[in-house]
Amino acid sequence: MKQILIISGKGGTGKTFFTGCLAVAVKNKVLVDCDVDAANLHLLLHPEIKEAYEFIGGKLAQIDKTKCIECGLCRENCKFNAIGEDFKVDELSCEGCT
């Protein structure tokens, strides 16, 4: 069995498009879209999904409302702008504190 890996650190280079084209051309294949940010190859190919697993990532930031005085320090220091004006963590934007 031959394996092909298509990888790049930059978005928008055409990895998904190229993989979709290759998938149409090659017979008897197994495809795995391991993009952690936007696994969307299924939008092009509409495959039969045989297995799926829940993604469990790193820890999300939490704000302890019993201690929070809404000073805004957390919002200033958040690299991902994941803390709203209501001092709630946007789970889609949060990538954890480093």
Backbone torsions as a table, in degrees:
resi	resn	phi	psi	omega
1	MET	NA	133.8	176.8
2	LYS	-97.6	147.4	179.4
3	GLN	-124.0	139.8	176.2
4	ILE	-125.2	130.9	178.1
5	LEU	-118.3	127.6	178.1
6	ILE	-113.6	117.4	-172.6
7	ILE	-142.6	148.8	174.8
8	SER	-166.1	151.9	178.5
9	GLY	-87.0	-10.1	-174.4
10	LYS	-107.6	134.1	175.9
11	GLY	-77.5	155.1	175.7
12	GLY	82.5	13.1	-179.1
13	THR	-90.6	-6.8	177.1
14	GLY	97.9	18.8	-178.9
15	LYS	-62.0	-47.4	-178.5
16	THR	-67.0	-41.9	178.5
17	PHE	-60.6	-48.6	-179.7
18	PHE	-62.8	-42.8	179.4
19	THR	-62.6	-40.6	177.5
20	GLY	-62.0	-43.7	178.2
21	CYS	-63.5	-43.6	179.2
22	LEU	-63.9	-39.5	-179.0
23	ALA	-63.8	-35.4	178.9
24	VAL	-70.1	-34.7	-176.0
25	ALA	-80.1	-27.5	-174.2
26	VAL	-98.6	134.4	178.1
27	LYS	-93.7	161.7	176.3
28	ASN	50.1	66.6	-177.2
29	LYS	-126.2	160.7	171.1
30	VAL	-123.3	127.2	-179.5
31	LEU	-113.9	140.1	176.1
32	VAL	-133.6	121.4	177.3
33	ASP	-99.7	103.7	-175.1
34	CYS	-101.8	21.4	179.0
35	ASP	-67.7	117.3	-175.2
36	VAL	-75.9	-22.3	-178.7
37	ASP	-92.6	-39.2	-176.0
38	ALA	-154.5	75.8	176.4
39	ALA	-72.8	102.3	-173.1
40	ASN	-132.6	17.7	178.2
41	LEU	-61.0	-29.9	179.2
42	HIS	-62.3	-23.8	178.5
43	LEU	-67.4	-30.6	178.8
44	LEU	-84.1	-38.6	-167.5
45	LEU	-103.9	-20.6	-177.7
46	HIS	48.9	58.8	-175.0
47	PRO	-78.6	166.7	169.6
48	GLU	-83.8	114.6	-177.5
49	ILE	-86.8	120.1	-177.3
50	LYS	-96.0	-28.1	178.4
51	GLU	-144.5	143.5	174.7
52	ALA	-144.3	145.7	-178.3
53	TYR	-131.5	146.6	176.3
54	GLU	-71.5	133.1	177.2
55	PHE	-82.4	130.1	176.3
56	ILE	-120.8	110.9	-176.4
57	GLY	-100.1	-160.7	180.0
58	GLY	-72.1	-179.6	-178.4
59	LYS	-75.6	140.1	175.8
60	LEU	-91.0	154.2	176.0
61	ALA	-66.0	150.2	177.2
62	GLN	-133.5	144.4	176.6
63	ILE	-114.6	120.0	178.8
64	ASP	-81.1	103.1	-176.0
65	LYS	-62.5	-21.0	179.0
66	THR	-76.0	-19.4	-179.6
67	LYS	-111.3	-17.0	-175.6
68	CYS	-69.9	128.0	176.4
69	ILE	-107.9	11.1	177.8
70	GLU	54.5	44.8	179.2
71	CYS	-78.5	-19.0	177.8
72	GLY	91.1	-0.4	-179.1
73	LEU	-62.0	-38.3	179.4
74	CYS	-64.8	-40.9	179.4
75	ARG	-65.6	-39.2	179.1
76	GLU	-65.3	-35.5	-174.5
77	ASN	-93.1	-8.8	-178.2
78	CYS	-73.9	116.9	-178.5
79	LYS	-68.4	-19.8	-172.8
80	PHE	-109.2	7.2	-178.2
81	ASN	50.1	44.0	-174.2
82	ALA	-96.3	4.4	-179.2
83	ILE	-112.4	118.4	-176.7
84	GLY	-77.5	172.8	179.4
85	GLU	-64.9	-18.3	176.6
86	ASP	-88.4	6.9	179.8
87	PHE	59.8	39.3	172.3
88	LYS	-113.4	144.4	-179.1
89	VAL	-82.3	125.8	174.3
90	ASP	-80.6	107.5	-174.0
91	GLU	-65.1	-24.5	178.5
92	LEU	-75.9	-31.0	-179.3
93	SER	-89.0	-28.8	-174.8
94	CYS	-69.5	129.7	175.1
95	GLU	-118.5	19.7	178.4
96	GLY	85.1	156.0	179.0
97	CYS	-85.7	141.1	178.6
98	THR	-119.2	NA	NA
